[in-house]
Amino acid sequence: MIKKFSALIFVAILIFCSSAFAKTVTVTGVGVTPTEAENDALRMAVQNTLGVLVDSNTLVEKNILIQDQIYTQSRGFVTDYRVTGKNQISGGWQVTIVAEVDDQPNSKLMNELTRLGIINNQLRNPKIAVYVPETHIQYQIPDPAGETAIVKALIDAGFSQVTEVGSRLNVSNPMKMTAAEMTAAAQKFGVDIIIVGEAFSEGLGDAAQWLPGNQKTNLQSCRARVEAKMFIVRTGQIIGADGKYGSGLDNSESIASKKALAAAGKQMGEYLVSQITGMYTSQQGVEVVVYGSAFQKINQVQNAIGNVRGVKSCNLSSYEGGKAVFTVMYGGSPQTLFREIQANTDADLNLQSITYNTLTIQVR
C-alpha cells in the first residue's frame, strides 16, 4: 500500500511540475480567420523563445530549416496557452495569447533544435576564455594572481572548459573588443564566452599606519583592483561587467600585492560565476540526479532541495529503479546547491559527481 501511495505521489509531482520551467511569453498573431491568427501567435511564441536560444546569424543561416521543421510544428512546442484578446481588424483577425514554451534541455523543442544542428552543447557547458593581465605600480608582475583566482572560481563552480589565453588573444584593448575581434577570438580558441579585463596593485607601505600607535610591524600592505567584462562571443552581448577590490599583507611587498590581487580576483570570479549561472540556469535549471534504495530517502533530498534559498521550483523528470532525476530552478552553482542541500537534511549524502549544470548524489 505504501509503495502504491509513493508511486502516486511521484506521478502527481510529475503532472504538477510538468510546466514549472516553461518560458512564458505574451504575443499577438494575425490571420484571415481567428484560427489562422491563433496559429500565427503560437508561431510567434516559439520564435520569441528561439530569439533567446539561437544567435541571429544562425537564425538567418538556417531560416528555411527553422521555418519547415520548427515553426510549422509550433503548437507541439507550446506546453500551454490561453487567449487573452481577439479582435477583428481590416482584412482579418488579431489574436493575443499568453503561452508557455518549454526550453529546458530535455524538452521537445531543445531536443529538436539539437537534432537539427541548430544549437549545440554550448548552452550546457560553455567554453570560456579568460584574459586579465595585471601590473603593480612599482614593478611588473609575472604570473597574474587575479586571473588565476578568476579561473579557480570558474572551475570550482563546475565549468570544465576554461582556458587562460594570455597574450595569444592579440588585441590592443581587451576591455574594448570589437565584434570582429570577438569573432576572430571565437574561431581561434573555439570558445562561447570570453572574459577580459585588467588588474592593478599598489603598495601602501608599512601596515602600522592602519593601526593605533607608531610601532612598525614590518608587514607591507597592498591594495588591488580587478576589472573585467564578460561577453557571449556569438552575439557580442555583455553579460557581466564589474570591478572588485582586495588587500594583502606580507613581509614582501611583491607577495602582499599577489595576495591583494588574488583577493580581488576571487571576488570577481564569484561575481562572474553568478552571472553565468544566473543566465544559463534561468533557461535550463540544474539537473540533480539522486540515487537511493528507499523512496523515503529520496523524498528527504527533495524536501531539502525545496527548502534551499534561491530554489524557485523543482521538476521530477523521472523515477525508476531507485534513481530520481530532478530539474531544479536555482540561480547558483551546483556546488553551492549541494552544500545547501546538506545543510537542510540530516540524511547521509555522498557527492558522486558534479559538472557545470549536473549534480549527482547518493543518499543512504
C-alpha positions, 0 to 999 in steps of 0.5 A: 500500500505504501509503495502504491501511495509513493508511486502516486505521489511521484506521478502527481509531482510529475503532472504538477511540475510538468510546466514549472520551467516553461518560458512564458511569453505574451504575443499577438498573431494575425490571420484571415480567420481567428484560427489562422491568427491563433496559429500565427501567435503560437508561431510567434511564441516559439520564435520569441523563445528561439530569439533567446536560444539561437544567435541571429546569424544562425537564425538567418543561416538556417531560416528555411530549416527553422521555418519547415521543421520548427515553426510549422510544428509550433503548437507541439512546442507550446506546453500551454496557452490561453487567449487573452484578446481577439479582435477583428481588424481590416482584412482579418483577425488579431489574436493575443495569447499568453503561452508557455514554451518549454526550453529546458534541455530535455524538452521537445523543442531543445531536443529538436533544435539539437537534432537539427544542428541548430544549437549545440552543447554550448548552452550546457557547458560553455567554453570560456576564455579568460584574459586579465593581465595585471601590473603593480605600480612599482614593478611588473608582475609575472604570473597574474594572481587575479586571473588565476583566482578568476579561473579557480572560481570558474572551475570550482563552480563546475565549468570544465572548459576554461582556458587562460589565453594570455597574450595569444588573444592579440588585441590592443584593448581587451576591455574594448573588443570589437565584434570582429575581434570577438569573432576572430577570438571565437574561431581561434580558441573555439570558445562561447564566452570570453572574459577580459579585463585588467588588474592593478596593485599598489603598495601602501607601505608599512601596515602600522599606519592602519593601526593605533600607535607608531610601532612598525610591524614590518608587514607591507600592505597592498591594495588591488583592483580587478576589472573585467567584462564578460561577453557571449562571443556569438552575439557580442552581448555583455553579460557581466561587467564589474570591478572588485577590490582586495588587500594583502599583507606580507613581509614582501611587498611583491607577495602582499600585492599577489595576495591583494590581487588574488583577493580581488580576483576571487571576488570577481570570479564569484561575481562572474560565476553568478552571472553565468549561472544566473543566465544559463540556469534561468533557461535550463535549471540544474539537473540533480540526479539522486540515487537511493534504495528507499523512496523515503530517502529520496523524498528527504533530498527533495524536501531539502532541495525545496527548502534551499534559498534561491530554489524557485521550483523543482521538476521530477523528470523521472523515477525508476529503479531507485534513481530520481532525476530532478530539474531544479530552478536555482540561480547558483552553482551546483556546488553551492546547491549541494552544500545547501542541500546538506545543510537542510537534511540530516540524511547521509549524502555522498557527492558522486559527481558534479559538472557545470549544470549536473549534480549527482548524489547518493543518499543512504 
